[in-house]
Structure formats: C-alpha cells, structure tokens
Amino acid sequence: KVLVVGLLALLVISAHCYHELEAEEEMEFEEEAVEMEQEQEEESESVSAAEARIDHYMNKLSALINGLLKCHKHPGHCPKCHGKVLGKKKWHNYRIRIRDVSVAPDGAVFMVGHNGKVYKWWGGKKFTGYYGGNLRRIAAVNGKEYFVTHRSGYIYHHHHGRLHYVRGFKAYDIGYGGGKVFAISTSRAGRGGYAIYKYLGGSKWKRWAGAATRIAVDSAGRPYCVNAVHHIYKWAHGRWHRMPGAARDIAVANNGVSYVIGMSRTLYRWAGRNWAKMPGKARNIGAGRGLAIEGLSTQLWVYHRQFVKRQLAHRNQFYFS
C-alpha cells in the first residue's frame, strides 16, 4: 500500500510539473510571436521611410535636371536646350521684297519676289531662287511643287524639277488645297469680278459658279473667295455662303481657319462666328501649315514662335508653327 501511494504521488507531481512546463513554453512562444510582429512592423516602417526618402531625392534630382535644361532667355525650353518650341507667336521680318506669298500644307513657303521670280524660304535668311520673270501670283502644293501665274495670265505648274505650261485659259489668281486647284480668270463675269475655274488636270478646266478677284482653298478642297466689292464667300453644300465683313485678300490654313486682310490692311482670323483682329497689316496673305504675309513695305513676314532645326532627307529644313 505504501508503495502504491508513493507511485500515485509521484505521478501527480510529474503531471503538475509537465503542465507547468507546457504553460512556460506557450508563454515563451507568445512572447516570441509578439517580438516577431514588432520586428516586422519596424522593418515595414523603415522600408516605407526609405521609399519616401528615395522619392524625395528623385524629385529633387528631376527638379535639378529641369533647372539645368531650362533656358532663362525664353519663357520655356528653347530648341538649343530641349528641342521644343515655346513662347508667344509674333511676326518676324525677313527683309526680302515680294509680290505674293503662299504656304503649302507641309509648311513650305514659296513667294514671288519683287523681280518676278519664284523663291523658296528655308528659314532664317536662307532662300532659294527658282524660275521666273514677270510672275504675279503663286499657290504652293508642297516643298517641290507649286502653281504660278504670269503677268500676261499664263499658268505654269512646277513639278518634277521643271516648269510646265498649263493650257486652258489665262488666270489672274490661283489657289491650292486638299488636292484641288482653283483659279480666277482674266475674263470679266459680272459685278462680282472674274470667272472662277476648277482645274481637272492636263489642259481641262471646269467653270465654277460665281465671280471673284481673290481665291483660296482649304484642306478639304473647298474654295473661299473675295469678290470685286470685297464680299467674303466660302463654298459649302453645293453653293456659296457669304461670311460677315469685307476683305481684300483671303487664305485658309490646314486646320480650316481662314484669314483675311481687311479694308484698312488689318489682319483678321475667323473665330467661329466673326472675325478676330490680329496684329500686323499686309498686302497679301498665305496660309497652310503656318501663316505668312507680304507686309505694307512689300517684305516677307512670317508668323511663328521659334525655329526647330531638324534633319530631313539629309537636308536641314526649317519648320514654323
């Protein structure tokens, strides 16, 4: 009996000790888990702090780079610094005497000089002389092609490096846009001015409705005109629609915005419902991918910001906006 009682007491003591050990281990495990969670939170906080510091320094670096690229002479990045064209547009005088000017849809600028010859403007003070003598009005097609009228009324088409005579009739003014060519003949056609014709190719011309003294064509091939009493018209839905105001000359840019020279030689731009006044005065005007005029001093003026010089087809060409 004494032995059995001793064994039972030993078992009870052993079980009690075992439970105490288990409780201690559980407490240690919980403490370790809490410590691990705290360590993970500290690590995440340190990582987020490091990321915030990295973002801060990257912002500083980008600001430093932008500061280095910034041109302090212009209100933004200039072509020498960043290759962009920024700043306000204004007229630039290139001091070449001209009779007429035309801007092609691709931005090429052709003009008839005061000596009756054709010139192409490459930007800055660079001009290239073409054929000519007693030429009067010009319509640029692209950088290598144009139509021009002679003082006697003959029409010539320059393409493939040569000047070709266009048969059909004699013209005073000519315009190009959207692949279409319209011309104003030297034949009187009533109170509105002279007969209007559309070029069909070769020596074929189609008589167009109305009469005018100046003509322009938009990028969709629709003509605009000014007649002998200075009324302004545009062609839409198969007929002429009169626009408000009075003008001496008209031009239409690639984006469909039309420009006119008012009766006092002031420049105006179509603002949707009426004409908005622009700085400058002119005798003749040309629009396409840009705007150019013959000023009152018969010199070339181009309306742009700055030039961006690009390499194109192994030749340095200038574009303006």
Disulfide bonds with the S-S distance in Angstrom:
none
